[in-house]
Amino acid sequence: MTTAEPIEFWFDFSSPYAYFAAHQIGPIAARHGRELRWRPFLLGAMLKLTGMSPLTEQPVRGDYARHDWARLARLHDQPFRLPDRFPILSVVAARAFYAVEATAPAVAGPFALDLLTAFFGRGIDITDSARIGEIGAAHGLDPELLAASAREPQWREALRLRTDEAIAKGVFGAPFIRVGAEGFWGSDRLEMVERWLETGGW
């Protein structure tokens, strides 16, 4: 492993665990001088591939997850509320992200973090392209152009290609962190990610 390898943060905008991890992954990358690449993808494609159902629809595991998310919110002192509509199809938010990454890359990461926080911290509907435009405006982005991005073929294709890339790289859940060829699944693996970066792996 070399110090030049970036950190890839694979996530779905509909993942509570990704929301909690997203607030930690930036500081981890900064501490180790690594480029952080935000990589939203469609978790639904992975669920079909692995034969799994959304976590909240799984008996026993769903109840545990709801309890765990509330516990994580208290642990990290983060606002959290499970939205009334959950899970969501995150295509609108993900397409908007790739439009921002291509046209204003410096704000792509903060924009992604704000989308996650809007959804899980404030209950804002990020399937609504107009609301996404409002969130983008806080970063100096044109809200009308951003709201229209969900309908544009180039961003639809960008998301499809990233989701295909995720499958090819063995990403099967969210969040999924990759450092070079090494993959770490789950927000509870962030400590391991940091140790890997500190030591160069084992």
Backbone as JSON Lines, residues from 0, in Angstrom:
{"i":0,"aa":"M","n":[0.83,-1.19,0.0],"ca":[0.0,0.0,0.0],"c":[0.87,1.24,0.0]}
{"i":1,"aa":"T","n":[0.48,2.25,-0.79],"ca":[1.25,3.49,-0.84],"c":[0.4,4.62,-0.29]}
{"i":2,"aa":"T","n":[1.1,5.69,0.12],"ca":[0.38,6.82,0.69],"c":[-0.45,7.55,-0.36]}
{"i":3,"aa":"A","n":[-0.22,7.24,-1.65],"ca":[-0.96,7.92,-2.71],"c":[-2.36,7.36,-2.88]}
{"i":4,"aa":"E","n":[-2.64,6.21,-2.3],"ca":[-3.94,5.59,-2.52],"c":[-5.05,6.39,-1.86]}
{"i":5,"aa":"P","n":[-6.09,6.7,-2.6],"ca":[-7.21,7.45,-2.02],"c":[-8.1,6.55,-1.17]}
{"i":6,"aa":"I","n":[-8.96,7.17,-0.42],"ca":[-10.02,6.45,0.29],"c":[-11.29,6.6,-0.52]}
{"i":7,"aa":"E","n":[-11.92,5.49,-0.85],"ca":[-13.2,5.51,-1.54],"c":[-14.3,5.24,-0.52]}
{"i":8,"aa":"F","n":[-15.25,6.13,-0.45],"ca":[-16.36,6.0,0.49],"c":[-17.63,5.69,-0.3]}
{"i":9,"aa":"W","n":[-17.96,4.4,-0.36],"ca":[-19.13,3.94,-1.11],"c":[-20.34,3.96,-0.18]}
{"i":10,"aa":"F","n":[-21.44,4.55,-0.64],"ca":[-22.6,4.69,0.24],"c":[-23.87,4.89,-0.58]}
{"i":11,"aa":"D","n":[-24.99,4.69,0.07],"ca":[-26.29,5.02,-0.49],"c":[-26.88,6.13,0.37]}
{"i":12,"aa":"F","n":[-27.5,7.12,-0.25],"ca":[-28.07,8.23,0.5],"c":[-29.22,7.78,1.4]}
{"i":13,"aa":"S","n":[-29.66,6.53,1.27],"ca":[-30.74,6.02,2.1],"c":[-30.23,5.15,3.24]}
{"i":14,"aa":"S","n":[-28.92,5.19,3.52],"ca":[-28.34,4.35,4.56],"c":[-28.04,5.14,5.83]}
{"i":15,"aa":"P","n":[-28.72,4.84,6.94],"ca":[-28.39,5.52,8.2],"c":[-26.95,5.28,8.64]}
{"i":16,"aa":"Y","n":[-26.45,4.06,8.46],"ca":[-25.07,3.8,8.85],"c":[-24.1,4.64,8.02]}
{"i":17,"aa":"A","n":[-24.42,4.87,6.76],"ca":[-23.59,5.74,5.94],"c":[-23.63,7.18,6.46]}
{"i":18,"aa":"Y","n":[-24.79,7.6,6.94],"ca":[-24.92,8.95,7.5],"c":[-23.95,9.14,8.67]}
{"i":19,"aa":"F","n":[-23.91,8.18,9.58],"ca":[-23.02,8.32,10.72],"c":[-21.55,8.25,10.29]}
{"i":20,"aa":"A","n":[-21.24,7.33,9.38],"ca":[-19.86,7.19,8.92],"c":[-19.39,8.39,8.13]}
{"i":21,"aa":"A","n":[-20.31,9.02,7.39],"ca":[-19.94,10.16,6.54],"c":[-19.39,11.33,7.36]}
{"i":22,"aa":"H","n":[-19.83,11.46,8.59],"ca":[-19.33,12.54,9.44],"c":[-17.94,12.24,10.0]}
{"i":23,"aa":"Q","n":[-17.5,11.01,9.87],"ca":[-16.19,10.62,10.42],"c":[-15.13,10.4,9.35]}
{"i":24,"aa":"I","n":[-15.57,10.05,8.14],"ca":[-14.6,9.63,7.12],"c":[-13.75,10.8,6.64]}
{"i":25,"aa":"G","n":[-14.3,12.01,6.59],"ca":[-13.51,13.18,6.17],"c":[-12.35,13.45,7.11]}
{"i":26,"aa":"P","n":[-12.6,13.54,8.42],"ca":[-11.49,13.73,9.36],"c":[-10.46,12.61,9.31]}
{"i":27,"aa":"I","n":[-10.9,11.37,9.1],"ca":[-9.95,10.26,8.99],"c":[-9.04,10.47,7.78]}
{"i":28,"aa":"A","n":[-9.63,10.82,6.64],"ca":[-8.82,11.05,5.44],"c":[-7.85,12.19,5.66]}
{"i":29,"aa":"A","n":[-8.31,13.26,6.3],"ca":[-7.46,14.42,6.52],"c":[-6.28,14.08,7.43]}
{"i":30,"aa":"R","n":[-6.55,13.3,8.47],"ca":[-5.47,12.94,9.41],"c":[-4.35,12.17,8.73]}
{"i":31,"aa":"H","n":[-4.7,11.45,7.68],"ca":[-3.71,10.6,7.02],"c":[-3.3,11.13,5.64]}
{"i":32,"aa":"G","n":[-3.71,12.34,5.34],"ca":[-3.29,12.97,4.09],"c":[-3.78,12.24,2.86]}
{"i":33,"aa":"R","n":[-4.97,11.67,2.94],"ca":[-5.51,10.9,1.81],"c":[-6.61,11.67,1.1]}
{"i":34,"aa":"E","n":[-6.66,11.54,-0.19],"ca":[-7.79,12.03,-0.96],"c":[-9.01,11.19,-0.61]}
{"i":35,"aa":"L","n":[-10.14,11.85,-0.44],"ca":[-11.39,11.14,-0.16],"c":[-12.29,11.23,-1.38]}
{"i":36,"aa":"R","n":[-12.71,10.09,-1.88],"ca":[-13.6,10.04,-3.03],"c":[-14.97,9.54,-2.58]}
{"i":37,"aa":"W","n":[-15.96,10.41,-2.67],"ca":[-17.33,10.05,-2.32],"c":[-17.94,9.29,-3.48]}
{"i":38,"aa":"R","n":[-18.53,8.13,-3.19],"ca":[-19.01,7.26,-4.26],"c":[-20.43,6.75,-3.97]}
{"i":39,"aa":"P","n":[-21.44,7.6,-4.14],"ca":[-22.81,7.09,-3.98],"c":[-23.15,6.07,-5.06]}
{"i":40,"aa":"F","n":[-23.88,5.05,-4.66],"ca":[-24.33,4.02,-5.59],"c":[-25.71,3.58,-5.15]}
{"i":41,"aa":"L","n":[-26.32,2.68,-5.91],"ca":[-27.66,2.21,-5.6],"c":[-27.58,0.89,-4.85]}
{"i":42,"aa":"L","n":[-27.85,0.96,-3.56],"ca":[-27.77,-0.24,-2.73],"c":[-28.77,-1.3,-3.16]}
{"i":43,"aa":"G","n":[-29.88,-0.85,-3.73],"ca":[-30.89,-1.8,-4.18],"c":[-30.35,-2.81,-5.17]}
{"i":44,"aa":"A","n":[-29.4,-2.38,-6.01],"ca":[-28.79,-3.31,-6.97],"c":[-28.01,-4.39,-6.24]}
{"i":45,"aa":"M","n":[-27.35,-4.02,-5.12],"ca":[-26.6,-5.01,-4.35],"c":[-27.53,-5.96,-3.61]}
{"i":46,"aa":"L","n":[-28.65,-5.43,-3.13],"ca":[-29.6,-6.29,-2.43],"c":[-30.15,-7.36,-3.37]}
{"i":47,"aa":"K","n":[-30.41,-6.96,-4.61],"ca":[-30.87,-7.95,-5.59],"c":[-29.79,-8.99,-5.85]}
{"i":48,"aa":"L","n":[-28.55,-8.51,-5.95],"ca":[-27.44,-9.4,-6.25],"c":[-27.2,-10.41,-5.12]}
{"i":49,"aa":"T","n":[-27.34,-9.94,-3.87],"ca":[-27.06,-10.81,-2.72],"c":[-28.29,-11.53,-2.2]}
{"i":50,"aa":"G","n":[-29.46,-11.19,-2.74],"ca":[-30.69,-11.84,-2.3],"c":[-31.18,-11.36,-0.95]}
{"i":51,"aa":"M","n":[-30.76,-10.15,-0.53],"ca":[-31.16,-9.62,0.76],"c":[-32.27,-8.59,0.6]}
{"i":52,"aa":"S","n":[-32.99,-8.35,1.67],"ca":[-34.02,-7.33,1.69],"c":[-33.53,-6.13,2.5]}
{"i":53,"aa":"P","n":[-34.16,-4.96,2.37],"ca":[-33.75,-3.81,3.17],"c":[-33.74,-4.16,4.65]}
{"i":54,"aa":"L","n":[-32.81,-3.58,5.37],"ca":[-32.58,-3.95,6.77],"c":[-33.84,-3.81,7.61]}
{"i":55,"aa":"T","n":[-34.58,-2.72,7.44],"ca":[-35.76,-2.5,8.27],"c":[-36.88,-3.5,7.98]}
{"i":56,"aa":"E","n":[-36.78,-4.22,6.89],"ca":[-37.8,-5.21,6.55],"c":[-37.43,-6.6,7.05]}
{"i":57,"aa":"Q","n":[-36.26,-6.74,7.64],"ca":[-35.81,-8.04,8.13],"c":[-36.24,-8.23,9.58]}
{"i":58,"aa":"P","n":[-36.87,-9.37,9.89],"ca":[-37.27,-9.62,11.27],"c":[-36.05,-9.61,12.19]}
{"i":59,"aa":"V","n":[-36.23,-9.13,13.39],"ca":[-35.22,-9.08,14.44],"c":[-34.11,-8.07,14.09]}
{"i":60,"aa":"R","n":[-33.45,-8.25,12.94],"ca":[-32.37,-7.34,12.56],"c":[-32.87,-5.92,12.38]}
{"i":61,"aa":"G","n":[-34.07,-5.77,11.85],"ca":[-34.63,-4.44,11.66],"c":[-34.85,-3.72,12.98]}
{"i":62,"aa":"D","n":[-35.39,-4.42,13.97],"ca":[-35.59,-3.82,15.28],"c":[-34.26,-3.44,15.92]}
{"i":63,"aa":"Y","n":[-33.28,-4.32,15.77],"ca":[-31.95,-4.02,16.32],"c":[-31.38,-2.77,15.66]}
{"i":64,"aa":"A","n":[-31.51,-2.66,14.34],"ca":[-30.94,-1.52,13.62],"c":[-31.57,-0.22,14.08]}
{"i":65,"aa":"R","n":[-32.87,-0.19,14.26],"ca":[-33.52,1.04,14.72],"c":[-32.98,1.46,16.09]}
{"i":66,"aa":"H","n":[-32.81,0.48,16.97],"ca":[-32.23,0.77,18.28],"c":[-30.78,1.25,18.14]}
{"i":67,"aa":"D","n":[-30.04,0.61,17.26],"ca":[-28.62,0.93,17.07],"c":[-28.44,2.33,16.51]}
{"i":68,"aa":"W","n":[-29.29,2.74,15.58],"ca":[-29.17,4.08,15.0],"c":[-29.4,5.16,16.06]}
{"i":69,"aa":"A","n":[-30.39,4.94,16.91],"ca":[-30.63,5.9,17.98],"c":[-29.44,5.94,18.95]}
{"i":70,"aa":"R","n":[-28.87,4.79,19.2],"ca":[-27.71,4.7,20.1],"c":[-26.5,5.39,19.48]}
{"i":71,"aa":"L","n":[-26.28,5.21,18.18],"ca":[-25.17,5.88,17.5],"c":[-25.35,7.4,17.52]}
{"i":72,"aa":"A","n":[-26.57,7.84,17.37],"ca":[-26.84,9.28,17.41],"c":[-26.45,9.86,18.76]}
{"i":73,"aa":"R","n":[-26.77,9.13,19.83],"ca":[-26.38,9.61,21.16],"c":[-24.88,9.54,21.36]}
{"i":74,"aa":"L","n":[-24.26,8.48,20.87],"ca":[-22.81,8.31,21.02],"c":[-22.05,9.44,20.35]}
{"i":75,"aa":"H","n":[-22.45,9.78,19.14],"ca":[-21.73,10.79,18.35],"c":[-22.35,12.19,18.48]}
{"i":76,"aa":"D","n":[-23.39,12.29,19.29],"ca":[-24.07,13.58,19.48],"c":[-24.48,14.18,18.14]}
{"i":77,"aa":"Q","n":[-25.11,13.34,17.31],"ca":[-25.59,13.77,16.0],"c":[-27.11,13.77,15.98]}
{"i":78,"aa":"P","n":[-27.71,14.75,15.35],"ca":[-29.17,14.7,15.19],"c":[-29.55,13.52,14.3]}
{"i":79,"aa":"F","n":[-30.6,12.83,14.68],"ca":[-31.05,11.7,13.86],"c":[-32.53,11.48,14.06]}
{"i":80,"aa":"R","n":[-33.22,11.3,12.95],"ca":[-34.6,10.86,12.98],"c":[-34.81,9.97,11.77]}
{"i":81,"aa":"L","n":[-35.44,8.84,11.97],"ca":[-35.73,7.97,10.83],"c":[-36.87,8.61,10.06]}
{"i":82,"aa":"P","n":[-36.64,8.97,8.8],"ca":[-37.67,9.67,8.04],"c":[-38.96,8.86,7.92]}
{"i":83,"aa":"D","n":[-40.06,9.57,7.76],"ca":[-41.36,8.9,7.62],"c":[-41.36,8.0,6.4]}
{"i":84,"aa":"R","n":[-40.75,8.46,5.31],"ca":[-40.59,7.63,4.12],"c":[-39.2,7.02,4.16]}
{"i":85,"aa":"F","n":[-39.13,5.75,4.46],"ca":[-37.84,5.08,4.56],"c":[-38.03,3.58,4.38]}
{"i":86,"aa":"P","n":[-37.14,2.93,3.6],"ca":[-36.06,3.52,2.82],"c":[-36.59,4.23,1.57]}
{"i":87,"aa":"I","n":[-35.72,5.0,0.95],"ca":[-36.09,5.71,-0.28],"c":[-35.24,5.2,-1.44]}
{"i":88,"aa":"L","n":[-35.72,5.45,-2.64],"ca":[-34.91,5.23,-3.83],"c":[-34.08,6.5,-4.02]}
{"i":89,"aa":"S","n":[-32.77,6.37,-3.93],"ca":[-31.9,7.54,-3.82],"c":[-31.35,8.04,-5.15]}
{"i":90,"aa":"V","n":[-32.0,7.69,-6.25],"ca":[-31.45,8.06,-7.56],"c":[-31.36,9.57,-7.77]}
{"i":91,"aa":"V","n":[-32.33,10.33,-7.28],"ca":[-32.32,11.78,-7.51],"c":[-31.12,12.41,-6.82]}
{"i":92,"aa":"A","n":[-30.88,12.05,-5.57],"ca":[-29.75,12.6,-4.83],"c":[-28.43,12.16,-5.43]}
{"i":93,"aa":"A","n":[-28.34,10.89,-5.81],"ca":[-27.08,10.38,-6.35],"c":[-26.75,11.0,-7.71]}
{"i":94,"aa":"R","n":[-27.74,11.16,-8.56],"ca":[-27.49,11.81,-9.85],"c":[-27.06,13.25,-9.65]}
{"i":95,"aa":"A","n":[-27.7,13.94,-8.7],"ca":[-27.32,15.32,-8.42],"c":[-25.88,15.38,-7.95]}
{"i":96,"aa":"F","n":[-25.49,14.42,-7.11],"ca":[-24.11,14.41,-6.64],"c":[-23.13,14.33,-7.8]}
{"i":97,"aa":"Y","n":[-23.38,13.43,-8.75],"ca":[-22.42,13.26,-9.85],"c":[-22.41,14.48,-10.78]}
{"i":98,"aa":"A","n":[-23.53,15.19,-10.85],"ca":[-23.52,16.44,-11.59],"c":[-22.63,17.47,-10.89]}
{"i":99,"aa":"V","n":[-22.7,17.51,-9.57],"ca":[-21.86,18.43,-8.81],"c":[-20.4,18.02,-8.89]}
{"i":100,"aa":"E","n":[-20.13,16.73,-8.76],"ca":[-18.74,16.26,-8.81],"c":[-18.09,16.64,-10.13]}
{"i":101,"aa":"A","n":[-18.86,16.59,-11.22],"ca":[-18.3,16.89,-12.54],"c":[-18.14,18.38,-12.79]}
{"i":102,"aa":"T","n":[-18.99,19.2,-12.17],"ca":[-19.0,20.62,-12.49],"c":[-18.43,21.51,-11.38]}
{"i":103,"aa":"A","n":[-18.48,21.03,-10.14],"ca":[-17.95,21.81,-9.01],"c":[-17.35,20.84,-7.99]}
{"i":104,"aa":"P","n":[-16.28,20.14,-8.37],"ca":[-15.75,19.05,-7.53],"c":[-15.36,19.47,-6.12]}
{"i":105,"aa":"A","n":[-14.98,20.7,-5.93],"ca":[-14.54,21.14,-4.59],"c":[-15.66,21.08,-3.56]}
{"i":106,"aa":"V","n":[-16.9,21.18,-4.0],"ca":[-18.01,21.16,-3.04],"c":[-18.78,19.84,-3.06]}
{"i":107,"aa":"A","n":[-18.32,18.87,-3.84],"ca":[-19.06,17.61,-3.96],"c":[-19.16,16.89,-2.62]}
{"i":108,"aa":"G","n":[-18.06,16.79,-1.88],"ca":[-18.09,16.11,-0.6],"c":[-18.99,16.8,0.4]}
{"i":109,"aa":"P","n":[-18.8,18.12,0.63],"ca":[-19.71,18.83,1.54],"c":[-21.18,18.75,1.12]}
{"i":110,"aa":"F","n":[-21.42,18.76,-0.19],"ca":[-22.79,18.65,-0.69],"c":[-23.38,17.28,-0.32]}
{"i":111,"aa":"A","n":[-22.6,16.22,-0.51],"ca":[-23.07,14.88,-0.15],"c":[-23.38,14.79,1.34]}
{"i":112,"aa":"L","n":[-22.49,15.34,2.15],"ca":[-22.69,15.31,3.6],"c":[-23.95,16.08,3.99]}
{"i":113,"aa":"D","n":[-24.18,17.2,3.33],"ca":[-25.38,17.99,3.62],"c":[-26.66,17.27,3.2]}
{"i":114,"aa":"L","n":[-26.6,16.53,2.11],"ca":[-27.78,15.75,1.71],"c":[-28.11,14.68,2.75]}
{"i":115,"aa":"L","n":[-27.09,13.98,3.2],"ca":[-27.31,12.95,4.23],"c":[-27.85,13.57,5.51]}
{"i":116,"aa":"T","n":[-27.29,14.71,5.91],"ca":[-27.72,15.38,7.13],"c":[-29.14,15.92,6.99]}
{"i":117,"aa":"A","n":[-29.46,16.43,5.81],"ca":[-30.82,16.92,5.59],"c":[-31.83,15.8,5.75]}
{"i":118,"aa":"F","n":[-31.51,14.63,5.22],"ca":[-32.44,13.51,5.24],"c":[-32.56,12.91,6.64]}
{"i":119,"aa":"F","n":[-31.43,12.57,7.24],"ca":[-31.47,11.87,8.52],"c":[-31.43,12.79,9.74]}
{"i":120,"aa":"G","n":[-30.95,14.01,9.55],"ca":[-30.89,14.93,10.67],"c":[-32.09,15.84,10.78]}
{"i":121,"aa":"R","n":[-32.7,16.17,9.61],"ca":[-33.8,17.14,9.62],"c":[-35.07,16.61,8.96]}
{"i":122,"aa":"G","n":[-35.02,15.41,8.42],"ca":[-36.22,14.82,7.82],"c":[-36.63,15.43,6.5]}
{"i":123,"aa":"I","n":[-35.7,16.06,5.79],"ca":[-36.0,16.67,4.5],"c":[-36.05,15.6,3.41]}
{"i":124,"aa":"D","n":[-37.02,15.68,2.55],"ca":[-37.22,14.7,1.49],"c":[-36.21,14.93,0.36]}
{"i":125,"aa":"I","n":[-35.17,14.1,0.31],"ca":[-34.17,14.28,-0.74],"c":[-34.49,13.49,-2.0]}
{"i":126,"aa":"T","n":[-35.73,12.99,-2.1],"ca":[-36.2,12.5,-3.39],"c":[-36.83,13.64,-4.19]}
{"i":127,"aa":"D","n":[-36.99,14.79,-3.56],"ca":[-37.58,15.97,-4.18],"c":[-36.45,16.81,-4.79]}
{"i":128,"aa":"S","n":[-36.42,16.9,-6.11],"ca":[-35.32,17.6,-6.77],"c":[-35.28,19.09,-6.4]}
{"i":129,"aa":"A","n":[-36.42,19.66,-6.09],"ca":[-36.43,21.07,-5.68],"c":[-35.72,21.26,-4.35]}
{"i":130,"aa":"R","n":[-35.93,20.33,-3.42],"ca":[-35.24,20.43,-2.12],"c":[-33.74,20.23,-2.29]}
{"i":131,"aa":"I","n":[-33.37,19.35,-3.2],"ca":[-31.95,19.16,-3.48],"c":[-31.34,20.44,-4.04]}
{"i":132,"aa":"G","n":[-32.09,21.11,-4.91],"ca":[-31.63,22.39,-5.44],"c":[-31.4,23.41,-4.34]}
{"i":133,"aa":"E","n":[-32.29,23.44,-3.35],"ca":[-32.15,24.36,-2.22],"c":[-30.89,24.06,-1.41]}
{"i":134,"aa":"I","n":[-30.63,22.78,-1.19],"ca":[-29.43,22.38,-0.44],"c":[-28.18,22.78,-1.22]}
{"i":135,"aa":"G","n":[-28.22,22.58,-2.53],"ca":[-27.08,22.95,-3.36],"c":[-26.83,24.43,-3.39]}
{"i":136,"aa":"A","n":[-27.89,25.23,-3.29],"ca":[-27.74,26.68,-3.34],"c":[-26.86,27.19,-2.2]}
{"i":137,"aa":"A","n":[-26.88,26.49,-1.07],"ca":[-26.04,26.88,0.07],"c":[-24.56,26.72,-0.25]}
{"i":138,"aa":"H","n":[-24.24,25.96,-1.29],"ca":[-22.85,25.77,-1.73],"c":[-22.54,26.59,-2.97]}
{"i":139,"aa":"G","n":[-23.41,27.53,-3.31],"ca":[-23.17,28.37,-4.47],"c":[-23.55,27.73,-5.78]}
{"i":140,"aa":"L","n":[-24.31,26.65,-5.74],"ca":[-24.72,25.94,-6.95],"c":[-26.05,26.51,-7.45]}
{"i":141,"aa":"D","n":[-26.27,26.42,-8.75],"ca":[-27.51,26.89,-9.35],"c":[-28.62,25.9,-9.0]}
{"i":142,"aa":"P","n":[-29.59,26.28,-8.19],"ca":[-30.61,25.33,-7.75],"c":[-31.46,24.78,-8.88]}
{"i":143,"aa":"E","n":[-31.73,25.58,-9.9],"ca":[-32.57,25.1,-11.0],"c":[-31.82,24.07,-11.83]}
{"i":144,"aa":"L","n":[-30.55,24.34,-12.13],"ca":[-29.77,23.37,-12.89],"c":[-29.58,22.09,-12.1]}
{"i":145,"aa":"L","n":[-29.36,22.23,-10.79],"ca":[-29.16,21.06,-9.95],"c":[-30.44,20.23,-9.86]}
{"i":146,"aa":"A","n":[-31.57,20.9,-9.71],"ca":[-32.84,20.19,-9.64],"c":[-33.12,19.43,-10.93]}
{"i":147,"aa":"A","n":[-32.67,19.98,-12.05],"ca":[-32.9,19.34,-13.35],"c":[-31.97,18.17,-13.61]}
{"i":148,"aa":"S","n":[-30.91,18.04,-12.82],"ca":[-29.9,17.01,-13.09],"c":[-30.45,15.6,-13.02]}
{"i":149,"aa":"A","n":[-31.48,15.39,-12.22],"ca":[-32.03,14.05,-12.07],"c":[-32.62,13.52,-13.36]}
{"i":150,"aa":"R","n":[-32.99,14.44,-14.27],"ca":[-33.63,14.03,-15.52],"c":[-32.65,13.93,-16.68]}
{"i":151,"aa":"E","n":[-31.4,14.33,-16.45],"ca":[-30.45,14.38,-17.55],"c":[-29.75,13.04,-17.76]}
{"i":152,"aa":"P","n":[-29.71,12.55,-19.01],"ca":[-29.15,11.22,-19.29],"c":[-27.71,11.04,-18.84]}
{"i":153,"aa":"Q","n":[-26.89,12.1,-18.9],"ca":[-25.48,11.92,-18.57],"c":[-25.28,11.59,-17.1]}
{"i":154,"aa":"W","n":[-26.14,12.15,-16.21],"ca":[-25.99,11.84,-14.78],"c":[-26.66,10.53,-14.44]}
{"i":155,"aa":"R","n":[-27.69,10.16,-15.18],"ca":[-28.27,8.83,-15.03],"c":[-27.23,7.77,-15.38]}
{"i":156,"aa":"E","n":[-26.5,8.02,-16.46],"ca":[-25.46,7.08,-16.89],"c":[-24.29,7.07,-15.9]}
{"i":157,"aa":"A","n":[-23.94,8.23,-15.37],"ca":[-22.84,8.29,-14.39],"c":[-23.15,7.43,-13.18]}
{"i":158,"aa":"L","n":[-24.39,7.5,-12.69],"ca":[-24.78,6.69,-11.54],"c":[-24.79,5.21,-11.89]}
{"i":159,"aa":"R","n":[-25.26,4.88,-13.08],"ca":[-25.28,3.47,-13.49],"c":[-23.86,2.91,-13.54]}
{"i":160,"aa":"L","n":[-22.94,3.69,-14.09],"ca":[-21.56,3.23,-14.2],"c":[-20.91,3.07,-12.83]}
{"i":161,"aa":"R","n":[-21.2,3.98,-11.91],"ca":[-20.64,3.86,-10.57],"c":[-21.21,2.63,-9.84]}
{"i":162,"aa":"T","n":[-22.48,2.36,-10.04],"ca":[-23.08,1.19,-9.41],"c":[-22.47,-0.09,-9.99]}
{"i":163,"aa":"D","n":[-22.23,-0.1,-11.3],"ca":[-21.56,-1.24,-11.93],"c":[-20.14,-1.39,-11.38]}
{"i":164,"aa":"E","n":[-19.47,-0.24,-11.17],"ca":[-18.11,-0.28,-10.62],"c":[-18.12,-0.85,-9.2]}
{"i":165,"aa":"A","n":[-19.13,-0.45,-8.43],"ca":[-19.24,-0.97,-7.07],"c":[-19.37,-2.48,-7.07]}
{"i":166,"aa":"I","n":[-20.22,-2.99,-7.95],"ca":[-20.39,-4.45,-8.05],"c":[-19.09,-5.11,-8.44]}
{"i":167,"aa":"A","n":[-18.38,-4.53,-9.41],"ca":[-17.12,-5.11,-9.88],"c":[-16.06,-5.11,-8.78]}
{"i":168,"aa":"K","n":[-16.14,-4.14,-7.86],"ca":[-15.16,-4.04,-6.79],"c":[-15.56,-4.81,-5.53]}
{"i":169,"aa":"G","n":[-16.67,-5.51,-5.59],"ca":[-17.07,-6.32,-4.44],"c":[-17.77,-5.54,-3.35]}
{"i":170,"aa":"V","n":[-18.26,-4.36,-3.67],"ca":[-19.02,-3.58,-2.7],"c":[-20.41,-4.2,-2.59]}
{"i":171,"aa":"F","n":[-20.85,-4.48,-1.36],"ca":[-22.15,-5.14,-1.22],"c":[-23.02,-4.53,-0.14]}
{"i":172,"aa":"G","n":[-22.55,-3.48,0.51],"ca":[-23.33,-2.84,1.55],"c":[-22.9,-1.39,1.69]}
{"i":173,"aa":"A","n":[-23.59,-0.67,2.57],"ca":[-23.29,0.75,2.77],"c":[-23.26,1.06,4.27]}
{"i":174,"aa":"P","n":[-22.2,1.75,4.69],"ca":[-21.09,2.23,3.86],"c":[-20.07,1.12,3.62]}
{"i":175,"aa":"F","n":[-19.29,1.29,2.58],"ca":[-18.21,0.37,2.25],"c":[-17.0,1.23,1.91]}
{"i":176,"aa":"I","n":[-15.93,1.05,2.66],"ca":[-14.74,1.88,2.48],"c":[-13.65,1.05,1.83]}
{"i":177,"aa":"R","n":[-13.04,1.61,0.81],"ca":[-11.93,0.92,0.14],"c":[-10.66,1.78,0.23]}
{"i":178,"aa":"V","n":[-9.58,1.14,0.62],"ca":[-8.25,1.76,0.58],"c":[-7.43,0.88,-0.35]}
{"i":179,"aa":"G","n":[-7.22,1.35,-1.57],"ca":[-6.61,0.48,-2.56],"c":[-7.53,-0.7,-2.83]}
{"i":180,"aa":"A","n":[-6.98,-1.9,-2.73],"ca":[-7.76,-3.11,-2.98],"c":[-8.42,-3.64,-1.72]}
{"i":181,"aa":"E","n":[-8.19,-2.99,-0.58],"ca":[-8.71,-3.48,0.69],"c":[-10.07,-2.86,0.98]}
{"i":182,"aa":"G","n":[-11.05,-3.71,1.28],"ca":[-12.4,-3.24,1.54],"c":[-12.82,-3.43,2.98]}
{"i":183,"aa":"F","n":[-13.6,-2.48,3.5],"ca":[-14.1,-2.53,4.86],"c":[-15.58,-2.2,4.83]}
{"i":184,"aa":"W","n":[-16.41,-3.11,5.33],"ca":[-17.85,-2.92,5.27],"c":[-18.38,-2.47,6.63]}
{"i":185,"aa":"G","n":[-19.09,-1.37,6.62],"ca":[-19.81,-0.94,7.81],"c":[-19.17,0.21,8.55]}
{"i":186,"aa":"S","n":[-20.02,1.0,9.2],"ca":[-19.52,2.14,9.98],"c":[-18.72,1.68,11.18]}
{"i":187,"aa":"D","n":[-18.92,0.44,11.61],"ca":[-18.16,-0.08,12.75],"c":[-16.76,-0.53,12.36]}
{"i":188,"aa":"R","n":[-16.39,-0.36,11.09],"ca":[-15.04,-0.72,10.66],"c":[-14.14,0.52,10.5]}
{"i":189,"aa":"L","n":[-14.64,1.68,10.88],"ca":[-13.84,2.89,10.71],"c":[-12.57,2.87,11.56]}
{"i":190,"aa":"E","n":[-12.65,2.3,12.75],"ca":[-11.46,2.18,13.59],"c":[-10.42,1.3,12.9]}
{"i":191,"aa":"M","n":[-10.88,0.25,12.26],"ca":[-9.97,-0.63,11.53],"c":[-9.37,0.08,10.32]}
{"i":192,"aa":"V","n":[-10.2,0.89,9.63],"ca":[-9.69,1.68,8.5],"c":[-8.56,2.58,8.98]}
{"i":193,"aa":"E","n":[-8.78,3.26,10.09],"ca":[-7.76,4.17,10.6],"c":[-6.48,3.41,10.97]}
{"i":194,"aa":"R","n":[-6.64,2.27,11.59],"ca":[-5.45,1.47,11.95],"c":[-4.71,1.01,10.7]}
{"i":195,"aa":"W","n":[-5.45,0.65,9.66],"ca":[-4.85,0.23,8.4],"c":[-4.03,1.35,7.8]}
{"i":196,"aa":"L","n":[-4.59,2.56,7.85],"ca":[-3.87,3.72,7.33],"c":[-2.64,4.05,8.15]}
{"i":197,"aa":"E","n":[-2.72,3.87,9.45],"ca":[-1.6,4.16,10.33],"c":[-0.43,3.19,10.12]}
{"i":198,"aa":"T","n":[-0.76,1.91,9.9],"ca":[0.27,0.87,9.88],"c":[0.7,0.45,8.48]}
{"i":199,"aa":"G","n":[-0.11,0.8,7.48],"ca":[0.18,0.32,6.14],"c":[-0.41,-1.05,5.85]}
{"i":200,"aa":"G","n":[-1.26,-1.54,6.78],"ca":[-1.92,-2.83,6.56],"c":[-1.23,-3.97,7.27]}
{"i":201,"aa":"W","n":[-1.9,-5.09,7.23],"ca":[-1.35,-6.29,7.87],"c":[-1.84,-7.53,7.15]}
